Amino acid sequence: MKRSAIALSAILALSASAQAADLGWSGGAAASPIYSSAPVSNWSGFYAGVNGGYMWGTTTTAPAIAGAASNEASGWTLGGQAGYNYDLGGFVVGAEADLQWGNIAHTTAAGALGNFETRIDAFGTARLRAGAAFGQVMPYATLGAAFGRGTAKLTNNQNVVTSQSANHIGWTAGVGLEAQATPNLSFKAEYLYVDLGDQPYNGLPLGNINLTQRFSVIRAGINYKF
């Protein structure tokens, strides 16, 4: 009886050892196929993509046109972005630049002078990004420089158009959320506040003016990581 118990114990021990070997478990430092210290996702690398969205904001003129110094403007935007992420193991830092077509505009009736229109034709940003990676999802914040190309146009009552264009330089800040659909493909939603500052527009029939452009952008995009 005693020998039978000893034999049964030995068989059970050998069986347990065999099962552990089949599962890849061991008491040493050998890697296990069930558990790995490698991250579920890796955000490091270069990427590029496209985006589109809506923008709205305020155009301020000095001096005021037709008694209004600030006017609301809105429009659509479409563009592309490229950047680089470095994954520090859950904390992701990187840089991104984008170039956008835009049509954010406002038209003001300028009395006998006709209609006065201001708009942003294109803008772009160069920003730093920092986020926290939760597997395949990464919320992030972003901050950097912004630039834009603006136009001021007066159309008189005889439909004669006089326009001036100028370059604006300012800053931008925002937040976003990006999610990986595959190891190379990700989708993002982003909000940016853009302040392009003021710029003189000279030589218009209504006189020399300064225009200040500030607006918000909400957009969605897709990125491909190389």
BELLINJO-V64340 format. One record per pair of residues at least 4 apart in sequence whose C-alpha atoms are under 6 Angstrom apart, sorted by the first residue. I is the first residue (numbers start at 1). J is the second residue. D is the distance in Angstrom with one decimal. If there is no record, write none. Layout:
[[I J D] [I J D]]
//
This chain:
[[20 25 5.2] [21 25 5.8] [24 32 5.4] [40 135 5.8] [41 135 5.6] [41 136 5.9] [43 87 5.4] [44 85 4.8] [44 86 4.4] [44 87 5.0] [45 84 5.6] [45 85 5.4] [46 83 5.8] [46 84 4.4] [46 225 5.7] [46 226 5.7] [47 82 5.7] [47 83 5.5] [47 224 5.3] [47 225 4.1] [47 226 5.8] [48 81 5.6] [48 82 4.1] [48 223 5.4] [48 224 5.5] [49 80 5.7] [49 81 5.4] [49 222 5.4] [49 223 4.2] [49 224 6.0] [50 79 5.8] [50 80 4.1] [50 221 5.6] [50 222 5.8] [51 78 5.9] [51 79 5.5] [51 80 5.8] [51 220 5.5] [51 221 3.9] [52 77 5.6] [52 78 4.3] [52 219 5.4] [52 220 5.8] [53 76 6.0] [53 77 5.3] [53 218 5.6] [53 219 3.9] [54 76 4.5] [54 77 5.9] [54 217 5.9] [54 218 5.6] [55 74 5.6] [55 75 5.5] [55 76 5.9] [55 216 5.4] [55 217 4.3] [56 73 5.7] [56 74 4.1] [56 215 5.3] [56 216 5.4] [57 72 5.8] [57 73 5.3] [57 214 5.6] [57 215 3.7] [57 216 5.9] [58 71 5.5] [58 72 4.6] [58 73 5.7] [58 214 5.5] [59 70 5.6] [59 71 5.3] [59 212 5.7] [59 213 5.0] [60 69 5.4] [60 70 4.3] [60 211 5.7] [60 212 5.0] [61 69 5.2] [61 210 5.7] [61 211 4.8] [62 209 5.6] [62 210 5.1] [64 68 5.2] [64 69 4.2] [66 110 5.4] [73 104 5.9] [73 105 5.2] [73 106 5.0] [74 104 4.6] [74 105 6.0] [75 103 5.1] [75 104 4.1] [76 102 5.8] [76 103 5.8] [77 101 5.5] [77 102 4.4] [78 100 5.6] [78 101 5.4] [79 99 5.7] [79 100 4.2] [79 101 5.9] [80 98 5.6] [80 99 5.8] [81 97 5.7] [81 98 4.1] [82 96 5.7] [82 97 5.7] [83 95 5.5] [83 96 4.1] [84 94 5.4] [84 95 5.6] [85 93 5.8] [85 94 4.3] [86 92 5.6] [86 93 5.4] [86 94 5.9] [87 92 4.5] [88 92 5.8] [90 132 5.8] [90 133 4.8] [91 131 6.0] [91 132 4.8] [91 133 6.0] [92 130 5.6] [92 131 5.1] [93 129 5.7] [93 130 4.4] [94 128 5.9] [94 129 5.1] [95 127 5.7] [95 128 4.4] [95 129 5.6] [96 126 5.9] [96 127 5.3] [97 125 5.5] [97 126 4.3] [98 124 5.4] [98 125 5.5] [99 124 4.3] [100 122 5.6] [100 123 5.3] [100 124 5.6] [101 122 4.5] [102 121 5.2] [102 122 5.1] [103 120 5.9] [103 121 5.6] [104 119 5.5] [104 120 5.5] [105 118 5.6] [105 119 4.0] [106 117 5.6] [106 118 5.5] [107 116 5.6] [107 117 4.2] [108 115 5.7] [108 116 5.1] [109 115 4.6] [110 114 5.3] [110 115 5.3] [113 156 5.4] [114 155 5.5] [114 156 4.0] [114 157 5.2] [115 154 5.7] [115 155 5.3] [116 153 5.8] [116 154 4.5] [117 152 5.8] [117 153 5.1] [118 151 5.8] [118 152 4.6] [119 150 5.7] [119 151 5.5] [120 149 5.9] [120 150 4.4] [121 149 5.8] [121 150 5.8] [122 148 5.6] [122 149 5.4] [123 147 5.6] [123 148 3.9] [124 146 5.8] [124 147 5.5] [125 145 5.6] [125 146 4.3] [126 144 5.7] [126 145 5.4] [127 143 5.2] [127 144 4.0] [128 142 5.6] [128 143 5.6] [129 141 5.8] [129 142 4.4] [130 140 5.4] [130 141 5.6] [131 139 5.5] [131 140 3.8] [132 138 5.6] [133 137 5.9] [133 138 4.4] [134 138 6.0] [136 179 5.6] [136 180 5.1] [137 178 5.9] [137 179 4.4] [138 177 5.7] [138 178 5.2] [139 176 5.8] [139 177 4.3] [140 175 5.7] [140 176 5.4] [141 174 5.9] [141 175 4.4] [142 173 5.6] [142 174 5.3] [142 175 6.0] [143 172 5.9] [143 173 4.3] [144 171 5.8] [144 172 5.5] [145 170 6.0] [145 171 4.2] [145 172 5.8] [146 169 5.9] [146 170 5.0] [146 171 4.7] [146 172 5.9] [147 168 5.4] [147 169 4.3] [147 170 6.0] [148 167 5.8] [148 168 5.0] [149 166 5.9] [149 167 4.7] [150 165 5.5] [150 166 5.4] [151 164 5.7] [151 165 4.3] [152 163 5.5] [152 164 5.4] [153 162 5.7] [153 163 4.1] [154 161 5.7] [154 162 5.3] [155 159 5.5] [155 160 5.5] [155 161 4.5] [156 160 5.5] [168 196 5.5] [169 196 5.3] [170 195 5.5] [170 196 4.2] [170 197 5.6] [171 195 5.5] [172 193 5.5] [172 194 4.5] [173 192 5.6] [173 193 5.5] [174 191 5.4] [174 192 4.2] [175 190 6.0] [175 191 5.6] [176 189 5.6] [176 190 4.1] [177 188 5.5] [177 189 5.5] [178 187 5.6] [178 188 4.1] [179 186 5.4] [179 187 5.4] [180 185 6.0] [180 186 4.1] [181 185 5.6] [181 186 5.3] [184 224 5.5] [184 225 4.7] [185 223 5.9] [185 224 4.8] [186 222 5.8] [186 223 5.2] [187 221 5.9] [187 222 4.5] [188 220 5.7] [188 221 5.2] [189 219 5.9] [189 220 4.4] [190 218 5.8] [190 219 5.5] [191 217 5.6] [191 218 4.6] [192 216 5.7] [192 217 5.1] [193 216 4.5] [194 214 5.8] [194 215 5.4] [195 214 4.5] [196 213 5.3] [196 214 6.0] [197 212 5.2] [197 213 6.0] [198 211 5.1] [198 212 4.0] [199 210 5.4] [199 211 5.4] [200 209 5.8] [200 210 4.3] [201 208 6.0] [201 209 5.4] [201 210 5.9] [202 208 4.4]]
//
